[in-house]
Amino acid sequence: MADFTIVIGNKNYSSWSLRPWLVLKQTGAAFDEVVVPLDMPDTAQNILRHSPSGRVPALKHNGITVWDSLAIAEYLHELFPDRGLWPTERAARAHARSISAEMHSGFSALRTHHPMRIRTIEAPRDLRPDVEQDLKRINTIWTDCRRTFGKTGGPFLFGGFTIADAMFAPVVTRLRSYSIGFTGPAGEYADALWDHPHLREWVAAAKAETYAAPIHEKWPPIAG
């Protein structure tokens, strides 16, 4: 049994679970997974066995329970300071924390109208103005980070893969699911993040899931 256990929702749907899972993978530590299928009659009681908030994700480590994606990421950064989970340079680190917090608390239109559905592929369609505004802001964040902080060291927002990339990973899955294209530095970054081996592992597992679909699922037949 590993020292770490992460409690997550379905990999097809749970964007909040994806984020700390990617960070935990980046540490290189061995861990166990507990998957709680979402939106089932017993979901709430099953999650409460692991998380006092009644929500996923939660991380268990040596008698400590940490819940909330960003709190888990910060906890792992404290445990693995040599893994580059935040940028080493102060200005870059401050910027990375700021955009991660913005992702954590914002972009409600994109979340609401384009939820994460990894196995779903839709044809392009007109976007709501509030969704377009969210996407415009994300495009700006990615473009500015790549031009200011990501010129060397790798293809991610700050060069190497950091918590900030994990926070934006669900957006990349949404761009694929809803046939939304970014161009320029933002598009190149989206492609690089989509190809990250840890994200590809999550996507493969999402496509292989056998959990029943959530009771609110009303999407077209799954493709891809």
RACOR-V806693 format. One record per residue. RES is the residue in one letter. PSI is psi as a letter, one per 30 degrees, with the letter a starting at -180 (* if undefined). BURIAL is # if it has 24 or more other ideal C-beta (glycine too) atoms within 12 Angstrom, else .. D_LAST is the distance of its C-alpha to the last C-alpha in whole Angstrom. Layout:
res-><RES | RES>
psi-><PSI | PSI>
burial-><BURIAL | BURIAL>
d_last-><D_LAST | D_LAST>
//
This chain:
res-><M | A | D | F | T | I | V | I | G | N | K | N | Y | S | S | W | S | L | R | P | W | L | V | L | K | Q | T | G | A | A | F | D | E | V | V | V | P | L | D | M | P | D | T | A | Q | N | I | L | R | H | S | P | S | G | R | V | P | A | L | K | H | N | G | I | T | V | W | D | S | L | A | I | A | E | Y | L | H | E | L | F | P | D | R | G | L | W | P | T | E | R | A | A | R | A | H | A | R | S | I | S | A | E | M | H | S | G | F | S | A | L | R | T | H | H | P | M | R | I | R | T | I | E | A | P | R | D | L | R | P | D | V | E | Q | D | L | K | R | I | N | T | I | W | T | D | C | R | R | T | F | G | K | T | G | G | P | F | L | F | G | G | F | T | I | A | D | A | M | F | A | P | V | V | T | R | L | R | S | Y | S | I | G | F | T | G | P | A | G | E | Y | A | D | A | L | W | D | H | P | H | L | R | E | W | V | A | A | A | K | A | E | T | Y | A | A | P | I | H | E | K | W | P | P | I | A | G>
psi-><k | l | f | k | k | k | k | l | a | k | f | e | e | j | e | e | e | e | e | f | e | e | e | e | e | f | f | f | k | k | l | l | k | j | k | j | k | l | h | l | e | g | e | e | e | e | e | f | f | f | k | f | f | g | l | l | l | k | k | k | j | h | f | k | k | k | l | k | e | e | e | e | e | e | e | e | e | e | f | i | f | g | g | h | f | l | k | e | k | e | e | e | e | e | e | e | e | e | f | e | e | e | e | e | f | a | h | e | e | e | e | e | f | i | l | k | i | e | f | k | j | l | l | k | l | k | k | k | e | e | e | e | e | e | e | e | e | e | e | e | e | e | e | e | e | e | e | e | f | g | f | l | f | l | g | a | e | g | d | l | k | l | e | e | e | e | e | f | e | f | e | e | e | e | e | e | e | g | h | k | k | l | l | a | e | e | e | e | e | e | e | e | e | e | f | k | e | e | e | e | e | e | e | e | e | e | f | f | k | g | k | k | k | l | f | g | k | g | l | l | k | k | l | *>
burial-><. | . | . | # | # | # | # | # | # | # | # | # | # | # | # | # | # | # | # | # | # | # | # | # | # | # | # | . | # | . | # | . | # | # | # | # | # | # | # | . | . | . | # | . | . | . | # | . | . | # | # | . | . | . | # | # | # | # | # | # | # | . | . | . | # | # | # | # | # | # | # | # | # | # | # | # | # | . | # | . | . | . | . | # | # | # | # | . | . | . | . | # | # | . | # | # | # | # | # | # | . | # | # | # | . | . | # | . | . | # | . | . | # | # | # | # | # | # | # | # | . | # | . | . | . | . | . | . | . | . | # | . | . | # | # | . | # | # | # | . | # | # | # | . | # | # | . | . | # | # | . | . | . | . | # | # | # | # | # | # | # | # | # | # | # | # | # | # | # | # | # | # | # | # | # | # | # | # | . | # | . | # | . | . | # | # | . | # | # | # | . | # | # | # | . | # | . | # | # | . | . | # | # | . | # | # | . | . | # | . | # | . | . | # | . | . | . | . | . | . | . | . | . | .>
d_last-><34 | 33 | 35 | 32 | 30 | 27 | 26 | 23 | 21 | 17 | 15 | 12 | 15 | 18 | 18 | 22 | 21 | 19 | 22 | 25 | 23 | 22 | 26 | 27 | 25 | 26 | 30 | 29 | 31 | 30 | 29 | 28 | 25 | 25 | 22 | 24 | 21 | 21 | 23 | 25 | 28 | 29 | 27 | 30 | 32 | 30 | 29 | 33 | 34 | 32 | 33 | 36 | 34 | 32 | 28 | 26 | 26 | 29 | 30 | 33 | 36 | 39 | 40 | 38 | 36 | 34 | 32 | 30 | 27 | 30 | 33 | 31 | 30 | 34 | 35 | 33 | 34 | 38 | 37 | 36 | 38 | 37 | 33 | 33 | 31 | 33 | 35 | 38 | 40 | 41 | 40 | 37 | 36 | 38 | 35 | 32 | 34 | 34 | 31 | 29 | 31 | 30 | 27 | 28 | 30 | 29 | 26 | 26 | 25 | 21 | 21 | 22 | 20 | 17 | 17 | 14 | 11 | 9 | 6 | 7 | 6 | 10 | 12 | 15 | 18 | 21 | 22 | 25 | 28 | 27 | 24 | 25 | 28 | 26 | 23 | 26 | 28 | 25 | 25 | 29 | 29 | 26 | 28 | 32 | 31 | 29 | 33 | 35 | 34 | 31 | 33 | 34 | 32 | 28 | 26 | 25 | 27 | 30 | 30 | 29 | 26 | 28 | 28 | 27 | 24 | 23 | 24 | 21 | 18 | 17 | 17 | 15 | 12 | 13 | 14 | 10 | 9 | 12 | 12 | 16 | 17 | 20 | 23 | 25 | 26 | 23 | 21 | 22 | 22 | 18 | 17 | 19 | 18 | 15 | 16 | 18 | 18 | 19 | 16 | 13 | 15 | 14 | 11 | 11 | 13 | 11 | 8 | 11 | 13 | 15 | 17 | 18 | 16 | 19 | 21 | 21 | 17 | 17 | 14 | 12 | 10 | 7 | 4 | 0>
//
